[in-house]
Amino acid sequence: MVIECAEEIPCNPCELVCPRGAITVGEPITNLPVLDEEKCDGCLVCIAPCPGLAIFVVDEAYSEREATVMLPYEFLPLPEKGERVDALNRRGEVVAEGTVLEVRNPRAFDRTPVVTVAVPRELAMEVRHIRLRRR
């Protein structure tokens, strides 16, 4: 789990939804969230409610050459499993090509699907969004 919340604003949905108490914002509510990795089981419940789209899951052990990044995706159309996409960095620049492995959109995610994309392992901590190539 990676939390990249950089804004000290009144926000704590991640803390409220975490069933294991792995995320702490505390008082004041403008504190940046802190992840207790020992408590986190990677359930993904915190990703969708984050209004800043700042929570990701990175698995650098996916394969010898690739890692996976699970990220929130709030655009239509949704990507499809197997689809090739542009992997973007925090500035919106294309840094790699990725492959969509899964799109999770259960009711509990409140209409914010979580997309799992395979990317080159060395770029896993840089990839933070995707862009569809459909025209």
DSSP file (Angstrom, degrees, kcal/mol; ACC not computed):
  #  RESIDUE AA STRUCTURE BP1 BP2  ACC     N-H-->O    O-->H-N    N-H-->O    O-->H-N    TCO  KAPPA ALPHA  PHI   PSI    X-CA   Y-CA   Z-CA
    1    1 A M              0   0    0      0, 0.0     2,-0.4     0, 0.0    56,-0.3   0.000 360.0 360.0 360.0 136.4    0.0    0.0    0.0
    2    2 A V  E     -A   56   0A   0     54,-3.4    54,-2.7     2,-0.0     2,-0.6  -0.995 360.0-166.3-129.1 125.5    1.3    3.5   -0.9
    3    3 A I  E     +A   55   0A   0     -2,-0.4    52,-0.2    52,-0.2    32,-0.1  -0.960   9.2 175.8-112.7 118.7   -0.3    6.7    0.4
    4    4 A E        +     0   0    0     50,-3.3     2,-0.5    -2,-0.6    51,-0.1  -0.264  19.6 152.0-116.5  44.8    0.9    9.8   -1.5
    5    5 A C        +     0   0    0      1,-0.2    -2,-0.1    28,-0.1    48,-0.0  -0.655  10.2 167.7 -76.7 121.6   -1.3   12.4    0.2
    6    6 A A        +     0   0    0     -2,-0.5     2,-0.5    26,-0.1    -1,-0.2   0.502  46.4  88.0-114.3  -8.2    0.5   15.7    0.0
    7    7 A E        -     0   0    0     24,-0.1     2,-1.7     1,-0.0    45,-0.0  -0.830  64.5-146.6-101.3 125.4   -2.2   18.1    1.0
    8    8 A E        +     0   0    0     -2,-0.5    22,-0.1    24,-0.1    23,-0.1  -0.602  52.1 136.0 -87.5  77.2   -2.8   19.0    4.6
    9    9 A I  S    S-     0   0    0     -2,-1.7     2,-1.0    20,-0.1    -2,-0.0  -0.793  71.0 -82.0-119.4 161.8   -6.6   19.5    4.2
   10   10 A P  S    S+     0   0    0      0, 0.0     2,-0.3     0, 0.0    20,-0.2  -0.520  80.1 128.1 -67.3 103.2   -9.5   18.3    6.4
   11   11 A C        +     0   0    0     18,-1.7    -2,-0.1    -2,-1.0    39,-0.0  -0.949  17.9 148.2-160.7 132.1   -9.8   14.7    5.1
   12   12 A N     >  +     0   0    0     -2,-0.3     4,-2.1     2,-0.1     3,-0.3   0.216  29.5 124.6-155.2  26.3   -9.9   11.3    6.7
   13   13 A P  H  > S+     0   0    0      0, 0.0     4,-2.2     0, 0.0     5,-0.2   0.867  79.6  57.3 -57.6 -34.6  -12.1    8.9    4.7
   14   14 A C  H  > S+     0   0    0      1,-0.2     4,-1.2     2,-0.2     9,-0.2   0.914 108.3  46.1 -62.5 -41.8   -9.2    6.4    4.4
   15   15 A E  H  4 S+     0   0    0     -3,-0.3    -1,-0.2     1,-0.2     8,-0.2   0.902 113.0  50.3 -65.5 -41.7   -8.9    6.3    8.2
   16   16 A L  H  < S+     0   0    0     -4,-2.1    -2,-0.2     1,-0.2    -1,-0.2   0.845 114.1  42.2 -68.7 -34.7  -12.6    5.8    8.7
   17   17 A V  H  < S+     0   0    0     -4,-2.2    -1,-0.2    -5,-0.2    -2,-0.2   0.665  82.1 109.3 -89.5 -16.1  -13.1    3.0    6.2
   18   18 A C    ><  -     0   0    0     -4,-1.2     3,-1.0    -5,-0.2     5,-0.1  -0.463  53.1-160.7 -67.7 114.7  -10.0    0.9    7.1
   19   19 A P  T 3  S+     0   0    0      0, 0.0    -1,-0.2     0, 0.0    -4,-0.0   0.686  88.5  46.4 -70.7 -16.9  -11.3   -2.2    8.8
   20   20 A R  T 3  S-     0   0    0     -3,-0.0    -2,-0.1     0, 0.0    -3,-0.0   0.406 107.5-118.6-105.5   1.6   -8.0   -3.0   10.4
   21   21 A G    <   +     0   0    0     -3,-1.0    19,-0.1    -6,-0.2    18,-0.1   0.836  67.6 140.4  66.6  31.6   -7.1    0.5   11.7
   22   22 A A        +     0   0    0     17,-0.2    14,-3.3    13,-0.1     2,-0.5   0.618  54.4  63.3 -84.0 -13.1   -4.0    0.5    9.5
   23   23 A I  E     -B   35   0B   0     12,-0.2     2,-0.5    -8,-0.2    12,-0.2  -0.952  64.2-171.7-117.8 129.6   -4.4    4.2    8.5
   24   24 A T  E     +B   34   0B   0     10,-2.4    10,-2.2    -2,-0.5   -10,-0.0  -0.978  24.9 154.9-123.8 128.4   -4.2    7.0   11.1
   25   25 A V        +     0   0    0     -2,-0.5    -1,-0.1     8,-0.2     6,-0.1   0.681  31.1 165.5-107.0 -49.1   -5.0   10.7   10.5
   26   26 A G        +     0   0    0    -14,-0.1     5,-0.2     3,-0.1   -11,-0.0  -0.277  38.1   8.8  70.9-152.4   -5.9   11.6   14.0
   27   27 A E  S    S+     0   0    0      2,-0.1     2,-0.2     3,-0.1    -1,-0.0  -0.940 117.1  36.4-115.7 134.8   -6.2   15.1   15.3
   28   28 A P  S >  S-     0   0    0      0, 0.0     3,-2.1     0, 0.0     0, 0.0   0.594  83.0-138.4 -74.4 163.2   -6.1   17.6   13.8
   29   29 A I  T 3  S+     0   0    0      1,-0.3   -18,-1.7    -2,-0.2   -20,-0.1   0.559  98.3  71.8 -66.4  -7.3   -8.0   16.2   10.8
   30   30 A T  T 3  S+     0   0    0    -20,-0.2    -1,-0.3   -22,-0.1    -3,-0.1   0.430  71.5 116.9 -87.8   0.1   -5.5   18.0    8.6
   31   31 A N  S <  S-     0   0    0     -3,-2.1   -20,-0.2    -5,-0.2   -22,-0.1  -0.334  75.5-108.2 -61.5 148.9   -2.7   15.6    9.5
   32   32 A L        -     0   0    0      1,-0.1    -1,-0.1   -24,-0.1   -24,-0.1  -0.587  43.3 -99.4 -74.3 143.4   -1.3   13.5    6.6
   33   33 A P        -     0   0    0      0, 0.0     2,-0.4     0, 0.0    -8,-0.2  -0.340  33.6-153.2 -66.5 145.3   -2.4    9.9    6.8
   34   34 A V  E     -B   24   0B   0    -10,-2.2   -10,-2.4    -3,-0.1     2,-0.5  -0.981   6.5-143.7-121.5 131.1    0.1    7.4    8.2
   35   35 A L  E     -B   23   0B   0     -2,-0.4     2,-0.9   -12,-0.2   -12,-0.2  -0.808   2.5-153.2 -97.2 129.6    0.0    3.7    7.2
   36   36 A D    >>  -     0   0    0    -14,-3.3     4,-1.4    -2,-0.5     3,-1.4  -0.872  10.4-165.8 -97.0  99.8    0.8    1.0    9.7
   37   37 A E  T 34 S+     0   0    0     -2,-0.9    -1,-0.2     1,-0.3   -15,-0.1   0.754  83.0  63.3 -62.0 -26.1    2.1   -1.7    7.3
   38   38 A E  T 34 S+     0   0    0      1,-0.2    -1,-0.3    -3,-0.1   -16,-0.1   0.824 109.5  39.6 -67.2 -30.8    1.9   -4.4   10.0
   39   39 A K  T <4 S+     0   0    0     -3,-1.4     2,-0.3   -17,-0.1    -2,-0.2   0.729  94.5  97.7 -89.6 -24.5   -1.9   -3.9   10.2
   40   40 A C     <  +     0   0    0     -4,-1.4    -5,-0.0   -18,-0.2   -22,-0.0  -0.477  42.1 178.8 -73.6 129.1   -2.6   -3.5    6.5
   41   41 A D        -     0   0    0     -2,-0.3    -1,-0.1     0, 0.0    -4,-0.0   0.275  50.0-111.3-110.1   9.4   -3.8   -6.6    4.7
   42   42 A G        +     0   0    0      1,-0.1    -2,-0.1     2,-0.0    15,-0.0   0.818  61.9 152.9  70.9  31.8   -4.2   -5.0    1.3
   43   43 A C        -     0   0    0      1,-0.1    -1,-0.1     3,-0.0    -3,-0.0   0.660  47.5-137.8 -70.9 -15.4   -8.0   -5.2    1.2
   44   44 A L    >>  +     0   0    0      1,-0.1     3,-1.3    12,-0.1     4,-0.7   0.385  65.8 125.1  77.7  -1.1   -8.2   -2.1   -1.1
   45   45 A V  T 34  +     0   0    0      1,-0.3     3,-0.1     2,-0.2    -1,-0.1   0.790  69.8  54.9 -61.8 -28.3  -11.1   -0.6    0.8
   46   46 A C  T 3> S+     0   0    0      1,-0.2     4,-0.6     2,-0.1    -1,-0.3   0.674  92.6  72.4 -80.4 -16.9   -9.3    2.7    1.3
   47   47 A I  T X4 S+     0   0    0     -3,-1.3     3,-0.9     1,-0.2     8,-0.3   0.957  95.9  45.4 -66.5 -52.4   -8.5    3.3   -2.4
   48   48 A A  T 3< S+     0   0    0     -4,-0.7    -1,-0.2     1,-0.2    -2,-0.1   0.870 109.3  52.0 -65.2 -41.0  -11.9    4.3   -3.7
   49   49 A P  T 34 S+     0   0    0      0, 0.0    -1,-0.2     0, 0.0    -2,-0.2   0.608  79.7 107.8 -76.2  -6.8  -13.0    6.7   -1.0
   50   50 A C    X<  -     0   0    0     -3,-0.9     3,-1.6    -4,-0.6     5,-0.1  -0.575  56.2-160.9 -71.3 111.5   -9.9    8.8   -1.2
   51   51 A P  T 3  S+     0   0    0      0, 0.0    -1,-0.2     0, 0.0    -3,-0.0   0.731  89.8  55.4 -67.8 -19.4  -11.0   12.1   -2.8
   52   52 A G  T 3  S-     0   0    0    -45,-0.0    -2,-0.1    -3,-0.0   -45,-0.0   0.413 103.1-130.1 -90.7   2.2   -7.4   12.9   -3.8
   53   53 A L    <   +     0   0    0     -3,-1.6    -5,-0.1    -6,-0.2    -6,-0.1   0.904  65.2 136.9  49.9  45.0   -6.9    9.6   -5.6
   54   54 A A        +     0   0    0     -7,-0.1   -50,-3.3    17,-0.1     2,-0.5   0.234  34.2  88.2-110.4  11.4   -3.7    9.3   -3.6
   55   55 A I  E     +A    3   0A   0     -8,-0.3     2,-0.3   -52,-0.2   -52,-0.2  -0.955  48.2 163.6-119.8 131.7   -3.8    5.6   -2.5
   56   56 A F  E     -A    2   0A   0    -54,-2.7   -54,-3.4    -2,-0.5     2,-0.5  -0.907  31.8-135.7-137.2 159.9   -2.2    2.8   -4.5
   57   57 A V  E     -C   70   0C   0     13,-1.7    13,-3.0    -2,-0.3     2,-0.5  -0.994  22.1-169.2-119.0 126.4   -1.1   -0.8   -4.1
   58   58 A V  E     -C   69   0C   0     -2,-0.5     2,-0.6    11,-0.2    11,-0.2  -0.965   8.0-171.5-117.4 126.4    2.2   -1.6   -5.7
   59   59 A D  E >   +C   68   0C   0      9,-2.6     9,-2.0    -2,-0.5     3,-1.0  -0.886   7.3 176.2-117.6  98.4    3.4   -5.2   -6.0
   60   60 A E  T 3  S+     0   0    0     -2,-0.6     3,-0.2     1,-0.2    -1,-0.1   0.532  76.4  64.1 -78.9  -4.9    7.0   -5.2   -7.2
   61   61 A A  T 3   +     0   0    0      1,-0.2    -1,-0.2     7,-0.1     6,-0.1   0.170  65.4 111.4-102.8  17.2    7.1   -9.1   -6.9
   62   62 A Y  S <  S-     0   0    0     -3,-1.0     2,-0.3     1,-0.1     5,-0.2   0.929  92.4 -26.9 -58.1 -49.0    4.5   -9.7   -9.6
   63   63 A S  S    S-     0   0    0      3,-2.0    -1,-0.1    -3,-0.2     5,-0.0  -0.917  72.5 -86.6-154.0 179.7    7.1  -11.2  -12.0
   64   64 A E  S    S+     0   0    0     -2,-0.3    -2,-0.1     1,-0.2    -1,-0.0   0.855 125.6  19.5 -62.9 -35.1   10.7  -11.0  -12.9
   65   65 A R  S    S+     0   0    0     56,-0.1    56,-2.7    55,-0.1     2,-0.3   0.620 120.0  57.3-111.2 -17.8   10.3   -8.0  -15.2
   66   66 A E  E     - D   0 120C   0     54,-0.3    -3,-2.0    55,-0.1     2,-0.3  -0.845  51.3-166.8-122.7 154.4    6.9   -6.5  -14.2
   67   67 A A  E     - D   0 119C   0     52,-2.6    52,-2.6    -2,-0.3     2,-0.4  -0.821  22.8-124.8-121.5 166.4    5.2   -5.1  -11.2
   68   68 A T  E     -CD  59 118C   0     -9,-2.0    -9,-2.6    -2,-0.3     2,-0.4  -0.909  14.6-163.5-114.7 147.6    1.5   -4.3  -10.7
   69   69 A V  E     -CD  58 117C   0     48,-2.3    48,-2.3    -2,-0.4     2,-0.5  -0.996   5.4-158.1-126.3 124.5    0.0   -1.0   -9.7
   70   70 A M  E     +CD  57 116C   0    -13,-3.0   -13,-1.7    -2,-0.4    46,-0.2  -0.909  27.0 167.2-100.1 125.2   -3.6   -0.9   -8.4
   71   71 A L  E     - D   0 115C   0     44,-2.5    44,-2.9    -2,-0.5     2,-0.2  -0.965  39.3-102.4-140.9 153.2   -5.0    2.5   -8.9
   72   72 A P  E     - D   0 114C   0      0, 0.0     2,-0.4     0, 0.0    42,-0.2  -0.489  33.1-165.8 -72.9 145.8   -8.4    4.3   -8.7
   73   73 A Y        +     0   0    0     40,-2.3    56,-0.0    -2,-0.2   -20,-0.0  -0.931  15.0 174.6-139.1 111.7   -9.9    5.1  -12.1
   74   74 A E        +     0   0    0     -2,-0.4     2,-0.3    38,-0.1     4,-0.1  -0.141  48.2  95.0-112.5  37.0  -12.8    7.6  -12.4
   75   75 A F        -     0   0    0      2,-0.1    -2,-0.0     0, 0.0     0, 0.0  -0.847  67.9 -95.9-123.4 160.9  -13.2    7.9  -16.2
   76   76 A L  S    S+     0   0    0     -2,-0.3     2,-0.1     2,-0.1    -2,-0.0  -0.952  94.6  43.6-119.8 146.0  -15.4    6.3  -18.8
   77   77 A P  S    S-     0   0    0      0, 0.0    55,-0.1     0, 0.0    -2,-0.1   0.593  87.1-134.1 -74.7 159.1  -15.1    4.1  -20.6
   78   78 A L        -     0   0    0     -2,-0.1    -2,-0.1     1,-0.1    25,-0.0  -0.483  24.2-107.4 -73.7 148.3  -13.5    1.7  -18.2
   79   79 A P        -     0   0    0      0, 0.0     2,-0.3     0, 0.0    -1,-0.1  -0.329  34.3-130.5 -68.7 162.4  -10.4   -0.2  -19.4
   80   80 A E    >   -     0   0    0      4,-0.1     3,-2.3     1,-0.0    20,-0.3  -0.865  28.6 -87.2-117.5 151.5  -10.8   -3.9  -20.2
   81   81 A K  T 3  S+     0   0    0     -2,-0.3    20,-0.2     1,-0.3     3,-0.1  -0.293 115.8  19.7 -54.5 133.2   -8.8   -6.8  -19.1
   82   82 A G  T 3  S+     0   0    0     18,-3.4    -1,-0.3     1,-0.3     2,-0.1   0.247  90.7 138.6  89.3 -11.9   -5.9   -7.4  -21.5
   83   83 A E    <   -     0   0    0     -3,-2.3    17,-2.7    17,-0.1     2,-0.4  -0.419  52.7-129.2 -70.0 138.3   -6.1   -3.9  -22.9
   84   84 A R  E     +E   99   0C   0     15,-0.2    49,-0.5    -2,-0.1     2,-0.3  -0.742  35.9 176.8 -86.2 134.4   -2.7   -2.1  -23.5
   85   85 A V  E     -EF  98 132C   0     13,-2.5    13,-3.0    -2,-0.4     2,-0.5  -0.886  35.7-102.2-134.5 162.4   -2.7    1.4  -22.0
   86   86 A D  E     -EF  97 131C   0     45,-2.7    45,-2.2    -2,-0.3     2,-0.5  -0.769  34.1-141.5 -82.8 130.1   -0.3    4.3  -21.5
   87   87 A A  E     -EF  96 130C   0      9,-2.9     8,-3.0    -2,-0.5     9,-1.3  -0.849  22.0-158.5 -94.8 125.7    1.2    4.3  -18.0
   88   88 A L  E     -EF  94 129C   0     41,-3.0    40,-2.9    -2,-0.5    41,-1.3  -0.751   8.5-138.2-109.8 149.7    1.5    7.9  -16.7
   89   89 A N    >   -     0   0    0      4,-2.2     3,-1.8    -2,-0.3    38,-0.1  -0.239  47.9 -80.0 -89.1-173.2    3.6    9.4  -14.0
   90   90 A R  T 3  S+     0   0    0     36,-0.4    37,-0.1     1,-0.3    -1,-0.0   0.721 131.4  53.3 -63.8 -22.5    2.5   12.1  -11.5
   91   91 A R  T 3  S-     0   0    0      2,-0.1    -1,-0.3     0, 0.0     3,-0.1   0.411 120.0-107.1 -92.3   1.1    2.8   14.8  -14.1
   92   92 A G  S <  S+     0   0    0     -3,-1.8     2,-0.3     1,-0.3    -2,-0.1   0.613  73.0 141.9  84.0  12.5    0.7   13.0  -16.6
   93   93 A E        -     0   0    0      1,-0.1    -4,-2.2     2,-0.0     2,-0.4  -0.671  58.4-111.8 -88.8 141.5    3.6   12.1  -18.8
   94   94 A V  E     +E   88   0C   0     -2,-0.3    -6,-0.2    -6,-0.2     3,-0.1  -0.587  42.7 164.3 -71.7 124.5    3.8    8.7  -20.5
   95   95 A V  E     -     0   0C   0     -8,-3.0     2,-0.3    -2,-0.4    -7,-0.2   0.540  60.5 -13.3-116.3 -14.3    6.5    6.6  -19.0
   96   96 A A  E     -E   87   0C   0     -9,-1.3    -9,-2.9    27,-0.0     2,-0.4  -0.979  66.2 -95.2-169.0 173.7    5.7    3.1  -20.2
   97   97 A E  E     -E   86   0C   0     -2,-0.3     2,-0.3   -11,-0.2   -11,-0.2  -0.889  42.4-169.0-101.9 139.8    3.2    0.8  -21.7
   98   98 A G  E     -E   85   0C   0    -13,-3.0   -13,-2.5    -2,-0.4     2,-0.4  -0.839  17.4-136.4-126.3 165.5    1.0   -1.2  -19.4
   99   99 A T  E     -EG  84 118C   0     19,-1.8    19,-2.9    -2,-0.3     2,-0.4  -0.989  22.7-126.1-123.2 127.4   -1.4   -4.1  -19.6
  100  100 A V  E     + G   0 117C   0    -17,-2.7   -18,-3.4    -2,-0.4    17,-0.3  -0.585  29.4 174.9 -72.6 123.8   -4.7   -4.1  -17.7
  101  101 A L  E     -     0   0C   0     15,-3.2     2,-0.3    -2,-0.4    16,-0.2   0.736  62.9  -3.2 -98.7 -30.3   -4.9   -7.2  -15.6
  102  102 A E  E     - G   0 116C   0     14,-1.4    14,-2.8   -22,-0.1     2,-0.5  -0.984  47.9-153.4-162.9 147.7   -8.2   -6.6  -13.7
  103  103 A V  E     - G   0 115C   0     -2,-0.3     2,-0.5    12,-0.2    12,-0.2  -0.964  18.1-166.8-127.2 113.5  -10.9   -4.0  -13.2
  104  104 A R  E     + G   0 114C   0     10,-3.0    10,-2.7    -2,-0.5    -2,-0.0  -0.871  19.1 159.3-102.8 129.8  -12.6   -4.2   -9.8
  105  105 A N        +     0   0    0     -2,-0.5     6,-0.1     8,-0.2    -1,-0.1  -0.271  12.3 162.9-144.7  53.1  -15.8   -2.2   -9.4
  106  106 A P    >   -     0   0    0      0, 0.0     3,-1.9     0, 0.0     5,-0.4  -0.303  53.2-107.6 -72.0 161.3  -17.9   -3.7   -6.5
  107  107 A R  G >  S+     0   0    0      1,-0.3     3,-2.1     2,-0.2     4,-0.1   0.846 117.2  66.4 -55.3 -36.1  -20.7   -1.7   -4.9
  108  108 A A  G 3  S+     0   0    0      1,-0.3    -1,-0.3     2,-0.1   -60,-0.0   0.723  90.7  63.9 -61.6 -21.3  -18.5   -1.1   -1.9
  109  109 A F  G X  S-     0   0    0     -3,-1.9     3,-1.0   -61,-0.1    -1,-0.3   0.450 103.5-132.4 -84.3   0.7  -16.1    1.0   -4.0
  110  110 A D  T <   -     0   0    0     -3,-2.1    -3,-0.1     1,-0.3    -2,-0.1   0.889  68.1 -47.8  51.4  50.5  -18.9    3.6   -4.6
  111  111 A R  T 3  S+     0   0    0     -5,-0.4    -1,-0.3     1,-0.1    -4,-0.1   0.709 111.6 115.3  66.1  24.4  -18.4    3.9   -8.3
  112  112 A T    <   -     0   0    0     -3,-1.0   -38,-0.1    -6,-0.3    -1,-0.1  -0.849  56.2-152.7-119.0  93.6  -14.7    4.3   -8.2
  113  113 A P        -     0   0    0      0, 0.0   -40,-2.3     0, 0.0     2,-0.5  -0.241   5.7-137.6 -63.0 152.6  -13.2    1.3   -9.9
  114  114 A V  E     -DG  72 104C   0    -10,-2.7   -10,-3.0   -42,-0.2     2,-0.4  -0.972  18.8-158.8-113.3 121.5   -9.8    0.0   -9.0
  115  115 A V  E     -DG  71 103C   0    -44,-2.9   -44,-2.5    -2,-0.5     2,-0.6  -0.847   5.5-152.1-104.8 132.5   -7.7   -1.0  -12.0
  116  116 A T  E     -DG  70 102C   0    -14,-2.8   -15,-3.2    -2,-0.4   -14,-1.4  -0.921  20.2-179.0-103.6 124.6   -4.7   -3.3  -11.8
  117  117 A V  E     -DG  69 100C   0    -48,-2.3   -48,-2.3    -2,-0.6     2,-0.4  -0.974  23.5-135.3-127.5 137.3   -2.1   -2.7  -14.5
  118  118 A A  E     +DG  68  99C   0    -19,-2.9   -19,-1.8    -2,-0.4   -50,-0.2  -0.782  34.2 167.0 -89.7 132.0    1.2   -4.5  -15.1
  119  119 A V  E     -D   67   0C   0    -52,-2.6   -52,-2.6    -2,-0.4   -21,-0.1  -0.890  48.2 -67.9-136.9 164.7    4.1   -2.2  -15.8
  120  120 A P  E >   -D   66   0C   0      0, 0.0     3,-2.2     0, 0.0     4,-0.4  -0.354  49.1-125.7 -55.7 133.8    7.9   -2.5  -16.0
  121  121 A R  G >  S+     0   0    0    -56,-2.7     3,-1.5     1,-0.3     4,-0.3   0.850 106.4  59.2 -53.4 -41.0    9.1   -3.3  -12.5
  122  122 A E  G 3  S+     0   0    0    -57,-0.3    -1,-0.3     1,-0.3     3,-0.1   0.632 108.6  46.2 -67.8 -11.2   11.6   -0.4  -12.4
  123  123 A L  G X> S+     0   0    0     -3,-2.2     4,-2.1     1,-0.1     3,-2.0   0.360  78.6 105.0-109.0   3.8    8.8    2.1  -13.0
  124  124 A A  T <4 S+     0   0    0     -3,-1.5    -2,-0.1    -4,-0.4    -1,-0.1   0.843  82.1  47.7 -57.9 -37.4    6.3    0.8  -10.5
  125  125 A M  T 34 S+     0   0    0     -4,-0.3    -1,-0.3     1,-0.2    -2,-0.1   0.465 114.6  48.4 -84.3   0.7    6.8    3.6   -8.0
  126  126 A E  T <4 S+     0   0    0     -3,-2.0   -36,-0.4   -37,-0.1     2,-0.3   0.724  88.0  90.2-104.9 -32.1    6.5    6.2  -10.7
  127  127 A V     <  +     0   0    0     -4,-2.1   -38,-0.2     1,-0.1     3,-0.1  -0.523  38.9 154.7 -72.5 125.4    3.3    5.0  -12.5
  128  128 A R        +     0   0    0    -40,-2.9     2,-0.3    -2,-0.3   -39,-0.2   0.378  60.4  12.9-132.6   0.1    0.2    6.7  -10.9
  129  129 A H  E     -F   88   0C   0    -41,-1.3   -41,-3.0   -58,-0.1     2,-0.3  -0.973  61.9-134.7-163.1 171.0   -2.4    6.7  -13.6
  130  130 A I  E     -F   87   0C   0     -2,-0.3     2,-0.4   -43,-0.2   -43,-0.2  -0.929   5.0-151.6-132.1 158.4   -3.3    5.2  -17.0
  131  131 A R  E     -F   86   0C   0    -45,-2.2   -45,-2.7    -2,-0.3     2,-0.1  -0.999  22.5-125.5-130.2 130.1   -4.6    6.6  -20.3
  132  132 A L  E     -F   85   0C   0     -2,-0.4   -47,-0.1   -47,-0.2   -54,-0.0  -0.399   7.4-148.6 -70.1 150.0   -6.6    4.5  -22.7
  133  133 A R        +     0   0    0    -49,-0.5    -1,-0.1    -2,-0.1   -48,-0.1   0.412  56.0 123.2 -99.1  -0.4   -5.4    4.3  -26.3
  134  134 A R              0   0    0      1,-0.1    -2,-0.0     0, 0.0   -49,-0.0  -0.286 360.0 360.0 -63.0 145.8   -8.8    3.9  -27.8
  135  135 A R              0   0    0      0, 0.0    -1,-0.1     0, 0.0    -2,-0.0   0.343 360.0 360.0-120.4 360.0   -9.8    6.4  -30.4
